[in-house]
Amino acid sequence: MYLVSIPKGIDVSLMASQLEPSIKTVDKALIEDKLKYLISLIYRKMLLNITEEDNETNKIYLHSTLLKNSLGKKYKAYLEILEHHRVILRDDAYSAGRHSKGIRFNPMYMEAPITRVHIKNPRFTKKLTKDESEKMISHKDKLKKAYPELYKNIIAANLSINKEEALKYIKGLHRQELLDHRQNPHKVHPDHFYEQRYSKIMAISERENKMSVDKFGRRAHYFMTNLDSDLRKFITLDGEPLVSLDLKNSQPYLLNILLKDGFLTGNSGFCLKTSISRSVYTKLQGLGKKKTKAILKKYWIKGIGDSIISSCSKSSLVFGTSMLGRLAGTPENKATKTINFSSLVQQGVYEFFMREFPEAADQEGNLLFPDRETTKTSVLKLLYRRNKGWRSDKLFKAFYQKFPEIATVLIWLKMGNHPDSHKDAPKVLQRIESHIFLKLIAPKLDKAGIPFLTIHDSFLVTERHHEKAHDIMFEVLKEVVGVDPVIKVEYLN
């Protein structure tokens, strides 16, 4: 049998009875099993997105090929019955051959506790087990090929978790959250958070070998990358507590690469051309100087745009990065009181926004920069917003005036002229991060005999090796980015 978790209160038997006439080749018991699997699949993906603040879960997407493979040709009927009974809510963002419509649970089921149910059909459970095993092997092979040093350390790491203490800890959290939930029953039920934490603890305890490399930012994902920070204190590597080496202000810091000589103009190796899709790069490169000036003119503050366009090559908008780096010293930029972005990143870019824009708020009146965590989210949204309509956005205009070089490159990166072109800038930054951490720093740590694990823009090492690992990380980042990084050292136990 195959055990899965789903929210309580979903009448699977009733839905199976209603589906049976339309799916004549499948008996009711198997229809029930397939509904349980589909609900659990949605639930597992949803667990990655839930927050304590809101039971309006973020929508998730299911690959239509996966649904067809597991549920059969009539997979849409299973989704439709869930929608008919208001178990799930769907939008219209369907993409043929890629994914289903956006899906999220009805909030009422997030307010309910969870239950564990069995999928009993032997043939179906065998297929699910086989499919998951094949998928796991395929994803593992991709990570091994992309990042061999990280793969080696994941497989070879003498990693252990104090499961007894970790489970005791999350049970304590669960008890307190249940008490709080009685005061506000319309928030997400604490059972869902407990399930989320429990599954992460068990993934490490049982050395679950689920690994993958995402296509968007080429980031590596495995049992450590989604682990809650407060659970890391229960983990040891080679019998030693872990030390986290975390790059502070990582996304703003890595933006400095966009102004470094050679990155935008390079044709091979570590450069923009290899960090973005060929079609988008070709589009950006082919805009041409004259056409670019016409297109981007509406984005520019008077005086700044002309300096930038003069630094473009005659045939394409590949910036003369040395000119961009000197823009802060030009008369027109002094008039707008620009700030050295590189220095600001070292001092604290999020603190700068909290200090400079204390009254900034969104359309609902919520402050954008009240604390560091909220500010981090707001700043990233500001940097990666859509180009359209930015001149009416007072905050982005203020950002442009203070940091014209960075703002202009970000605008340019989002001019790929496709529906998701605003995502090209964060995609490039995530790929820059993945390249530096997994292809440049990780091999050096491995060569130095330092066991390590990664969580995107940070390394986890033992106390014995953390100083040497810090030095390697610092030197590589300084050499590649051209700016001294600020690395936060945190002893996790």
SEDONU-869804 format. One record per residue (C-alpha): residue in one letter; chain; residue number from 1; x, y, z negated. Coordinates in nm, 3 decimals. Each point is the difference from the previous one (the first is absolute). Layout:
SITE   residuo   cadena   num      east     north        up
SITE         A        A   NUM         X         Y         Z
...
//
This chain:
SITE   residuo   cadena   num      east     north        up
SITE         M        A     1     0.000     0.000     0.000
SITE         Y        A     2     0.097     0.363     0.058
SITE         L        A     3    -0.060     0.247    -0.287
SITE         V        A     4    -0.078     0.365     0.079
SITE         S        A     5    -0.114     0.308    -0.194
SITE         I        A     6    -0.303     0.211     0.095
SITE         P        A     7    -0.215     0.260    -0.181
SITE         K        A     8    -0.294    -0.139    -0.199
SITE         G        A     9    -0.357     0.046     0.118
SITE         I        A    10     0.045    -0.087     0.369
SITE         D        A    11    -0.262    -0.256     0.106
SITE         V        A    12     0.209    -0.209     0.240
SITE         S        A    13    -0.260    -0.279     0.015
SITE         L        A    14    -0.278     0.234     0.116
SITE         M        A    15     0.218     0.152     0.273
SITE         A        A    16     0.106    -0.346     0.118
SITE         S        A    17    -0.366    -0.105     0.028
SITE         Q        A    18    -0.075     0.304     0.215
SITE         L        A    19     0.306    -0.064     0.219
SITE         E        A    20    -0.061    -0.372     0.052
SITE         P        A    21    -0.257     0.031     0.287
SITE         S        A    22     0.235     0.220     0.204
SITE         I        A    23     0.310    -0.217    -0.056
SITE         K        A    24    -0.145    -0.337     0.089
SITE         T        A    25     0.330    -0.188     0.031
SITE         V        A    26     0.093     0.062    -0.365
SITE         D        A    27    -0.183    -0.133    -0.307
SITE         K        A    28    -0.106     0.224    -0.285
SITE         A        A    29     0.275    -0.118    -0.239
SITE         L        A    30     0.272     0.094     0.249
SITE         I        A    31    -0.168     0.334     0.070
SITE         E        A    32     0.011     0.067    -0.376
SITE         D        A    33     0.369    -0.089    -0.007
SITE         K        A    34     0.075     0.233     0.290
SITE         L        A    35    -0.193     0.283    -0.166
SITE         K        A    36     0.194    -0.054    -0.324
SITE         Y        A    37     0.327     0.008     0.193
SITE         L        A    38    -0.096     0.320     0.186
SITE         I        A    39    -0.109     0.175    -0.320
SITE         S        A    40     0.321    -0.108    -0.175
SITE         L        A    41     0.207     0.119     0.297
SITE         I        A    42    -0.160     0.345    -0.017
SITE         Y        A    43     0.041    -0.003    -0.378
SITE         R        A    44     0.373    -0.087     0.011
SITE         K        A    45     0.068     0.284     0.244
SITE         M        A    46    -0.217     0.235    -0.203
SITE         L        A    47     0.201    -0.077    -0.317
SITE         L        A    48     0.296     0.184     0.153
SITE         N        A    49    -0.205     0.322     0.021
SITE         I        A    50    -0.207     0.025    -0.318
SITE         T        A    51     0.065     0.275    -0.250
SITE         E        A    52    -0.132     0.069    -0.348
SITE         E        A    53    -0.146     0.329     0.107
SITE         D        A    54    -0.244    -0.107     0.268
SITE         N        A    55    -0.214    -0.298     0.088
SITE         E        A    56    -0.024     0.127     0.358
SITE         T        A    57     0.269    -0.236     0.127
SITE         N        A    58     0.205     0.092     0.305
SITE         K        A    59    -0.110    -0.175     0.316
SITE         I        A    60     0.205    -0.292     0.124
SITE         Y        A    61     0.028    -0.157     0.344
SITE         L        A    62    -0.010    -0.367     0.092
SITE         H        A    63     0.165    -0.122     0.317
SITE         S        A    64    -0.269    -0.130     0.234
SITE         T        A    65     0.226    -0.284     0.119
SITE         L        A    66     0.047    -0.118    -0.361
SITE         L        A    67    -0.376     0.005    -0.060
SITE         K        A    68    -0.069    -0.195     0.316
SITE         N        A    69     0.265    -0.258    -0.086
SITE         S        A    70    -0.132    -0.061    -0.353
SITE         L        A    71    -0.376     0.050     0.043
SITE         G        A    72    -0.052    -0.099     0.364
SITE         K        A    73    -0.139     0.180     0.303
SITE         K        A    74    -0.299     0.129    -0.196
SITE         Y        A    75     0.213     0.178    -0.262
SITE         K        A    76    -0.196     0.321     0.058
SITE         A        A    77    -0.313    -0.169    -0.137
SITE         Y        A    78     0.176    -0.051    -0.335
SITE         L        A    79     0.094     0.367    -0.017
SITE         E        A    80    -0.349     0.107     0.103
SITE         I        A    81    -0.169    -0.206    -0.274
SITE         L        A    82     0.232     0.154    -0.261
SITE         E        A    83    -0.086     0.343     0.134
SITE         H        A    84    -0.373    -0.082     0.012
SITE         H        A    85     0.006    -0.093    -0.370
SITE         R        A    86     0.203     0.312    -0.080
SITE         V        A    87     0.294    -0.201    -0.130
SITE         I        A    88     0.227     0.198     0.231
SITE         L        A    89    -0.027     0.339     0.165
SITE         R        A    90     0.148     0.054     0.345
SITE         D        A    91     0.096     0.290     0.227
SITE         D        A    92     0.023     0.022     0.378
SITE         A        A    93     0.379    -0.017     0.035
SITE         Y        A    94    -0.002    -0.323     0.200
SITE         S        A    95     0.306    -0.079     0.213
SITE         A        A    96    -0.043    -0.283     0.251
SITE         G        A    97     0.266    -0.267    -0.042
SITE         R        A    98     0.157     0.180    -0.298
SITE         H        A    99    -0.231     0.024    -0.298
SITE         S        A   100    -0.362    -0.002    -0.114
SITE         K        A   101    -0.189     0.307    -0.114
SITE         G        A   102     0.129     0.160    -0.319
SITE         I        A   103    -0.135    -0.193    -0.299
SITE         R        A   104    -0.041     0.072    -0.371
SITE         F        A   105    -0.197    -0.161    -0.278
SITE         N        A   106    -0.324     0.154    -0.116
SITE         P        A   107     0.104     0.194    -0.315
SITE         M        A   108    -0.255    -0.194    -0.208
SITE         Y        A   109     0.211    -0.315     0.040
SITE         M        A   110     0.310     0.183    -0.119
SITE         E        A   111    -0.190     0.085    -0.317
SITE         A        A   112    -0.069    -0.372    -0.055
SITE         P        A   113     0.241    -0.257    -0.149
SITE         I        A   114     0.156    -0.272     0.215
SITE         T        A   115    -0.057    -0.374     0.024
SITE         R        A   116     0.210    -0.284     0.145
SITE         V        A   117    -0.168    -0.234     0.249
SITE         H        A   118     0.111    -0.312     0.187
SITE         I        A   119     0.015    -0.053     0.375
SITE         K        A   120    -0.079    -0.370     0.023
SITE         N        A   121    -0.006    -0.107     0.366
SITE         P        A   122     0.318    -0.214     0.042
SITE         R        A   123     0.051     0.081     0.367
SITE         F        A   124    -0.045     0.373    -0.052
SITE         T        A   125     0.230     0.012    -0.306
SITE         K        A   126     0.266    -0.195     0.192
SITE         K        A   127    -0.022     0.252     0.285
SITE         L        A   128     0.028     0.298    -0.238
SITE         T        A   129     0.303    -0.152    -0.172
SITE         K        A   130     0.168    -0.079     0.332
SITE         D        A   131    -0.071     0.347     0.145
SITE         E        A   132     0.138     0.173    -0.310
SITE         S        A   133     0.310    -0.218     0.005
SITE         E        A   134     0.069     0.072     0.369
SITE         K        A   135    -0.058     0.372    -0.050
SITE         M        A   136     0.233     0.002    -0.301
SITE         I        A   137     0.278    -0.173     0.197
SITE         S        A   138    -0.042     0.237     0.295
SITE         H        A   139     0.015     0.311    -0.220
SITE         K        A   140     0.295    -0.138    -0.197
SITE         D        A   141     0.194    -0.060     0.321
SITE         K        A   142    -0.065     0.358     0.112
SITE         L        A   143     0.132     0.142    -0.327
SITE         K        A   144     0.302    -0.231     0.013
SITE         K        A   145     0.082     0.120     0.351
SITE         A        A   146    -0.058     0.369    -0.073
SITE         Y        A   147     0.165     0.022    -0.342
SITE         P        A   148     0.220    -0.307    -0.063
SITE         E        A   149     0.171     0.140    -0.313
SITE         L        A   150    -0.333     0.074    -0.171
SITE         Y        A   151    -0.137    -0.341     0.103
SITE         K        A   152     0.309    -0.170    -0.142
SITE         N        A   153    -0.040     0.178    -0.331
SITE         I        A   154    -0.374    -0.072    -0.024
SITE         I        A   155     0.059    -0.372     0.058
SITE         A        A   156     0.315    -0.033    -0.210
SITE         A        A   157    -0.091     0.236    -0.283
SITE         N        A   158    -0.004    -0.157    -0.345
SITE         L        A   159    -0.314     0.195    -0.080
SITE         S        A   160    -0.234    -0.078    -0.287
SITE         I        A   161    -0.292     0.166    -0.175
SITE         N        A   162    -0.099    -0.037    -0.362
SITE         K        A   163    -0.344    -0.124     0.100
SITE         E        A   164    -0.126    -0.049    -0.354
SITE         E        A   165     0.080     0.358    -0.103
SITE         A        A   166    -0.116     0.145     0.333
SITE         L        A   167    -0.339    -0.176    -0.024
SITE         K        A   168    -0.034     0.108    -0.363
SITE         Y        A   169     0.068     0.358     0.110
SITE         I        A   170    -0.261     0.007     0.278
SITE         K        A   171    -0.259    -0.167    -0.226
SITE         G        A   172     0.052     0.286    -0.245
SITE         L        A   173    -0.052     0.251     0.282
SITE         H        A   174    -0.310    -0.191     0.109
SITE         R        A   175    -0.155     0.010    -0.349
SITE         Q        A   176     0.051     0.376    -0.025
SITE         E        A   177    -0.135     0.057     0.351
SITE         L        A   178    -0.312    -0.205    -0.083
SITE         L        A   179    -0.066     0.228    -0.298
SITE         D        A   180     0.048     0.308     0.220
SITE         H        A   181    -0.226    -0.149     0.269
SITE         R        A   182    -0.293    -0.015    -0.243
SITE         Q        A   183     0.018     0.379    -0.021
SITE         N        A   184     0.009     0.038     0.378
SITE         P        A   185    -0.151    -0.310     0.168
SITE         H        A   186    -0.003     0.160     0.346
SITE         K        A   187     0.375    -0.027     0.039
SITE         V        A   188     0.185    -0.303     0.137
SITE         H        A   189    -0.047    -0.299    -0.231
SITE         P        A   190     0.320    -0.085    -0.194
SITE         D        A   191    -0.015    -0.361     0.122
SITE         H        A   192     0.124     0.121     0.339
SITE         F        A   193     0.308     0.163    -0.150
SITE         Y        A   194     0.070    -0.309    -0.206
SITE         E        A   195    -0.027    -0.219     0.312
SITE         Q        A   196     0.234     0.236     0.185
SITE         R        A   197     0.265    -0.012    -0.274
SITE         Y        A   198    -0.041    -0.374    -0.063
SITE         S        A   199     0.054    -0.089     0.367
SITE         K        A   200     0.320     0.207     0.009
SITE         I        A   201     0.140    -0.167    -0.312
SITE         M        A   202    -0.079    -0.345     0.135
SITE         A        A   203     0.155     0.083     0.338
SITE         I        A   204     0.335     0.058    -0.174
SITE         S        A   205    -0.039    -0.283    -0.251
SITE         E        A   206    -0.068    -0.250     0.279
SITE         R        A   207     0.252     0.161     0.239
SITE         E        A   208    -0.263     0.059     0.263
SITE         N        A   209     0.177     0.028     0.333
SITE         K        A   210    -0.235     0.243     0.170
SITE         M        A   211     0.216     0.249     0.190
SITE         S        A   212    -0.059     0.234     0.291
SITE         V        A   213     0.134     0.300     0.189
SITE         D        A   214    -0.263     0.255     0.097
SITE         K        A   215     0.002     0.147     0.349
SITE         F        A   216    -0.077     0.354    -0.110
SITE         G        A   217     0.301     0.089    -0.214
SITE         R        A   218     0.197    -0.327     0.038
SITE         R        A   219    -0.020    -0.037    -0.377
SITE         A        A   220     0.056    -0.336    -0.172
SITE         H        A   221    -0.282    -0.139    -0.216
SITE         Y        A   222     0.028    -0.287    -0.248
SITE         F        A   223    -0.088    -0.083    -0.361
SITE         M        A   224     0.185     0.300    -0.149
SITE         T        A   225    -0.117     0.284     0.223
SITE         N        A   226    -0.357     0.018    -0.138
SITE         L        A   227     0.085    -0.080    -0.361
SITE         D        A   228    -0.123     0.262    -0.248
SITE         S        A   229     0.289     0.197    -0.147
SITE         D        A   230    -0.103    -0.084    -0.358
SITE         L        A   231     0.032    -0.373     0.076
SITE         R        A   232     0.362     0.021     0.118
SITE         K        A   233     0.122     0.007    -0.361
SITE         F        A   234    -0.090    -0.371    -0.030
SITE         I        A   235     0.234    -0.100     0.283
SITE         T        A   236     0.365    -0.105    -0.018
SITE         L        A   237     0.255    -0.064     0.276
SITE         D        A   238     0.281    -0.245    -0.079
SITE         G        A   239    -0.127     0.011    -0.358
SITE         E        A   240     0.054     0.378    -0.022
SITE         P        A   241    -0.257     0.281    -0.021
SITE         L        A   242    -0.050     0.205     0.315
SITE         V        A   243     0.113     0.353     0.073
SITE         S        A   244    -0.188     0.206     0.259
SITE         L        A   245     0.195     0.231     0.232
SITE         D        A   246    -0.268     0.223     0.151
SITE         L        A   247     0.059     0.271     0.261
SITE         K        A   248    -0.179     0.307    -0.134
SITE         N        A   249    -0.208     0.213     0.239
SITE         S        A   250     0.068    -0.269     0.261
SITE         Q        A   251    -0.226     0.117     0.285
SITE         P        A   252     0.094     0.370    -0.025
SITE         Y        A   253     0.366    -0.102    -0.041
SITE         L        A   254    -0.002    -0.217     0.311
SITE         L        A   255    -0.153     0.285     0.202
SITE         N        A   256     0.350     0.149     0.003
SITE         I        A   257     0.104    -0.268     0.251
SITE         L        A   258    -0.227     0.166     0.257
SITE         L        A   259     0.231     0.301    -0.006
SITE         K        A   260     0.323    -0.195     0.022
SITE         D        A   261     0.207     0.010     0.318
SITE         G        A   262    -0.054    -0.301     0.217
SITE         F        A   263    -0.315    -0.149    -0.152
SITE         L        A   264    -0.253     0.165     0.234
SITE         T        A   265     0.231    -0.012     0.301
SITE         G        A   266     0.147    -0.349    -0.041
SITE         N        A   267    -0.066    -0.278     0.251
SITE         S        A   268     0.097    -0.305    -0.203
SITE         G        A   269     0.070    -0.117    -0.354
SITE         F        A   270    -0.165     0.191    -0.283
SITE         C        A   271    -0.191     0.283     0.171
SITE         L        A   272    -0.351     0.125     0.078
SITE         K        A   273    -0.015    -0.202     0.322
SITE         T        A   274     0.036    -0.327    -0.194
SITE         S        A   275    -0.229     0.115    -0.284
SITE         I        A   276    -0.315     0.061     0.203
SITE         S        A   277    -0.190    -0.179     0.274
SITE         R        A   278     0.138     0.034     0.351
SITE         S        A   279    -0.324     0.147     0.137
SITE         V        A   280    -0.014     0.275    -0.266
SITE         Y        A   281     0.370     0.082     0.040
SITE         T        A   282    -0.037     0.022     0.378
SITE         K        A   283    -0.300     0.230    -0.043
SITE         L        A   284     0.184     0.231    -0.238
SITE         Q        A   285     0.316     0.000     0.208
SITE         G        A   286    -0.193     0.073     0.319
SITE         L        A   287    -0.185     0.305    -0.127
SITE         G        A   288     0.263     0.227     0.154
SITE         K        A   289     0.120     0.338    -0.121
SITE         K        A   290    -0.253     0.217     0.185
SITE         K        A   291    -0.298    -0.221    -0.073
SITE         T        A   292     0.105    -0.042    -0.363
SITE         K        A   293     0.014     0.374    -0.051
SITE         A        A   294    -0.353     0.035     0.135
SITE         I        A   295    -0.134    -0.284    -0.213
SITE         L        A   296     0.171     0.095    -0.324
SITE         K        A   297    -0.033     0.375     0.024
SITE         K        A   298    -0.323     0.000    -0.200
SITE         Y        A   299     0.177    -0.176    -0.289
SITE         W        A   300     0.280     0.249    -0.046
SITE         I        A   301     0.045     0.289    -0.229
SITE         K        A   302     0.136     0.291     0.203
SITE         G        A   303     0.377    -0.008     0.039
SITE         I        A   304     0.061    -0.352    -0.126
SITE         G        A   305    -0.134    -0.184     0.304
SITE         D        A   306     0.219     0.184     0.247
SITE         S        A   307     0.314    -0.093    -0.190
SITE         I        A   308    -0.100    -0.363    -0.001
SITE         I        A   309    -0.102    -0.022     0.364
SITE         S        A   310     0.329     0.156     0.104
SITE         S        A   311     0.177    -0.293    -0.163
SITE         C        A   312    -0.186    -0.257     0.210
SITE         S        A   313     0.165    -0.167     0.296
SITE         K        A   314    -0.111     0.114     0.345
SITE         S        A   315    -0.183    -0.321     0.081
SITE         S        A   316    -0.160    -0.105    -0.327
SITE         L        A   317    -0.090     0.091    -0.354
SITE         V        A   318     0.293    -0.168    -0.172
SITE         F        A   319     0.107     0.261    -0.249
SITE         G        A   320     0.348     0.143    -0.027
SITE         T        A   321     0.028    -0.104    -0.361
SITE         S        A   322     0.297     0.225    -0.073
SITE         M        A   323    -0.218     0.299     0.090
SITE         L        A   324    -0.279    -0.128    -0.223
SITE         G        A   325     0.243    -0.037    -0.286
SITE         R        A   326     0.102     0.365     0.035
SITE         L        A   327    -0.349     0.141     0.034
SITE         A        A   328    -0.023     0.097    -0.367
SITE         G        A   329     0.272     0.258     0.062
SITE         T        A   330    -0.171     0.183     0.289
SITE         P        A   331    -0.151     0.347    -0.059
SITE         E        A   332    -0.357    -0.111     0.076
SITE         N        A   333     0.026    -0.286    -0.249
SITE         K        A   334     0.145     0.225    -0.270
SITE         A        A   335    -0.303     0.220     0.048
SITE         T        A   336    -0.226    -0.296    -0.080
SITE         K        A   337     0.205    -0.091    -0.309
SITE         T        A   338     0.086    -0.352     0.106
SITE         I        A   339     0.154    -0.237    -0.250
SITE         N        A   340     0.280    -0.252     0.045
SITE         F        A   341    -0.198    -0.323     0.014
SITE         S        A   342     0.298    -0.223    -0.075
SITE         S        A   343     0.076     0.181    -0.325
SITE         L        A   344    -0.366    -0.003    -0.099
SITE         V        A   345    -0.022    -0.378     0.041
SITE         Q        A   346     0.287    -0.042    -0.246
SITE         Q        A   347    -0.155     0.240    -0.251
SITE         G        A   348    -0.354    -0.142     0.023
SITE         V        A   349    -0.230     0.059     0.296
SITE         Y        A   350    -0.316    -0.107    -0.184
SITE         E        A   351     0.081     0.231    -0.291
SITE         F        A   352     0.042     0.280     0.255
SITE         F        A   353    -0.356    -0.047     0.128
SITE         M        A   354    -0.138    -0.014    -0.354
SITE         R        A   355     0.178     0.327    -0.078
SITE         E        A   356    -0.067     0.188     0.327
SITE         F        A   357    -0.362    -0.104     0.062
SITE         P        A   358    -0.161    -0.055    -0.343
SITE         E        A   359    -0.345     0.110     0.122
SITE         A        A   360    -0.008    -0.198     0.327
SITE         A        A   361    -0.312    -0.216     0.021
SITE         D        A   362    -0.184    -0.222     0.247
SITE         Q        A   363    -0.348     0.069     0.142
SITE         E        A   364    -0.165    -0.150    -0.310
SITE         G        A   365     0.199     0.230    -0.226
SITE         N        A   366     0.236    -0.268    -0.135
SITE         L        A   367     0.351     0.130    -0.069
SITE         L        A   368     0.259    -0.142     0.239
SITE         F        A   369     0.307     0.038    -0.222
SITE         P        A   370    -0.106    -0.038    -0.366
SITE         D        A   371     0.253    -0.272    -0.085
SITE         R        A   372     0.289    -0.181     0.168
SITE         E        A   373    -0.190    -0.310     0.112
SITE         T        A   374    -0.289     0.196     0.155
SITE         T        A   375     0.249     0.245     0.152
SITE         K        A   376     0.194    -0.284     0.166
SITE         T        A   377    -0.319    -0.122     0.172
SITE         S        A   378    -0.101     0.354     0.101
SITE         V        A   379     0.344     0.087     0.141
SITE         L        A   380     0.012    -0.316     0.215
SITE         K        A   381    -0.349     0.078     0.133
SITE         L        A   382     0.118     0.352     0.079
SITE         L        A   383     0.311    -0.120     0.185
SITE         Y        A   384    -0.184    -0.261     0.205
SITE         R        A   385    -0.326     0.182     0.070
SITE         R        A   386    -0.138     0.021     0.352
SITE         N        A   387     0.138     0.284     0.212
SITE         K        A   388    -0.344     0.126     0.099
SITE         G        A   389    -0.116     0.305    -0.189
SITE         W        A   390     0.308     0.053    -0.215
SITE         R        A   391    -0.002     0.379     0.050
SITE         S        A   392    -0.322     0.014    -0.203
SITE         D        A   393     0.165    -0.208    -0.272
SITE         K        A   394     0.154     0.264    -0.228
SITE         L        A   395     0.206    -0.255    -0.188
SITE         F        A   396     0.163    -0.152     0.308
SITE         K        A   397     0.060     0.347     0.141
SITE         A        A   398     0.179     0.094    -0.323
SITE         F        A   399     0.203    -0.321     0.024
SITE         Y        A   400     0.091     0.089     0.362
SITE         Q        A   401     0.115     0.347    -0.102
SITE         K        A   402     0.228    -0.137    -0.271
SITE         F        A   403     0.127    -0.308     0.190
SITE         P        A   404    -0.032     0.074     0.375
SITE         E        A   405     0.258    -0.257     0.111
SITE         I        A   406    -0.164    -0.296    -0.173
SITE         A        A   407    -0.353     0.115     0.083
SITE         T        A   408     0.079     0.040     0.370
SITE         V        A   409     0.160    -0.343     0.033
SITE         L        A   410    -0.301    -0.156    -0.176
SITE         I        A   411    -0.240     0.179     0.236
SITE         W        A   412     0.200    -0.123     0.298
SITE         L        A   413     0.008    -0.360    -0.124
SITE         K        A   414    -0.381     0.005    -0.018
SITE         M        A   415    -0.045     0.107     0.363
SITE         G        A   416    -0.008    -0.350     0.152
SITE         N        A   417    -0.346     0.066     0.147
SITE         H        A   418    -0.170    -0.318    -0.124
SITE         P        A   419    -0.279    -0.044    -0.262
SITE         D        A   420     0.240    -0.076    -0.286
SITE         S        A   421     0.278     0.239     0.100
SITE         H        A   422    -0.012     0.165    -0.346
SITE         K        A   423     0.130    -0.332    -0.138
SITE         D        A   424     0.317     0.009     0.209
SITE         A        A   425     0.185     0.225    -0.246
SITE         P        A   426    -0.056    -0.221    -0.309
SITE         K        A   427     0.074    -0.304     0.216
SITE         V        A   428     0.341     0.143     0.094
SITE         L        A   429     0.076     0.087    -0.364
SITE         Q        A   430    -0.092    -0.349    -0.125
SITE         R        A   431     0.214    -0.157     0.272
SITE         I        A   432     0.290     0.227    -0.096
SITE         E        A   433    -0.043    -0.114    -0.361
SITE         S        A   434    -0.013    -0.369     0.098
SITE         H        A   435     0.309     0.030     0.219
SITE         I        A   436     0.210     0.175    -0.264
SITE         F        A   437    -0.101    -0.222    -0.292
SITE         L        A   438    -0.023    -0.339     0.172
SITE         K        A   439     0.252     0.025     0.285
SITE         L        A   440     0.264     0.231    -0.147
SITE         I        A   441    -0.004    -0.020    -0.382
SITE         A        A   442    -0.118    -0.362    -0.046
SITE         P        A   443     0.290    -0.155     0.199
SITE         K        A   444     0.251     0.201    -0.204
SITE         L        A   445    -0.155    -0.117    -0.328
SITE         D        A   446     0.003    -0.358     0.124
SITE         K        A   447     0.363     0.026     0.112
SITE         A        A   448     0.092     0.135    -0.345
SITE         G        A   449    -0.159    -0.306    -0.160
SITE         I        A   450    -0.280     0.197    -0.165
SITE         P        A   451    -0.332    -0.190    -0.024
SITE         F        A   452    -0.288     0.234     0.082
SITE         L        A   453    -0.366     0.036     0.090
SITE         T        A   454    -0.168     0.297     0.163
SITE         I        A   455    -0.322     0.193    -0.039
SITE         H        A   456     0.001     0.220     0.309
SITE         D        A   457     0.205     0.304    -0.111
SITE         S        A   458     0.155    -0.158    -0.308
SITE         F        A   459     0.226    -0.290    -0.098
SITE         L        A   460    -0.034    -0.234    -0.296
SITE         V        A   461     0.335    -0.128    -0.133
SITE         T        A   462     0.136    -0.136    -0.327
SITE         E        A   463     0.143     0.221    -0.274
SITE         R        A   464     0.344    -0.149     0.064
SITE         H        A   465     0.002     0.119     0.365
SITE         H        A   466    -0.205     0.318    -0.011
SITE         E        A   467     0.289     0.251    -0.003
SITE         K        A   468     0.170    -0.153     0.305
SITE         A        A   469    -0.335    -0.030     0.178
SITE         H        A   470    -0.075     0.365    -0.079
SITE         D        A   471     0.332     0.110     0.154
SITE         I        A   472    -0.061    -0.199     0.320
SITE         M        A   473    -0.354     0.135     0.032
SITE         F        A   474     0.117     0.359    -0.059
SITE         E        A   475     0.283    -0.014     0.255
SITE         V        A   476    -0.209    -0.155     0.278
SITE         L        A   477    -0.285     0.248    -0.045
SITE         K        A   478     0.238     0.297    -0.012
SITE         E        A   479     0.179    -0.113     0.316
SITE         V        A   480    -0.316    -0.074     0.201
SITE         V        A   481    -0.226     0.285    -0.115
SITE         G        A   482     0.269     0.261    -0.056
SITE         V        A   483    -0.138     0.109    -0.338
SITE         D        A   484     0.088    -0.124    -0.349
SITE         P        A   485    -0.287    -0.223    -0.119
SITE         V        A   486    -0.149     0.004    -0.350
SITE         I        A   487    -0.030    -0.359    -0.123
SITE         K        A   488    -0.210    -0.073    -0.307
SITE         V        A   489     0.146    -0.278    -0.218
SITE         E        A   490    -0.260    -0.177    -0.214
SITE         Y        A   491     0.064    -0.291    -0.238
SITE         L        A   492    -0.314    -0.210     0.029
SITE         N        A   493     0.030    -0.200    -0.321
//
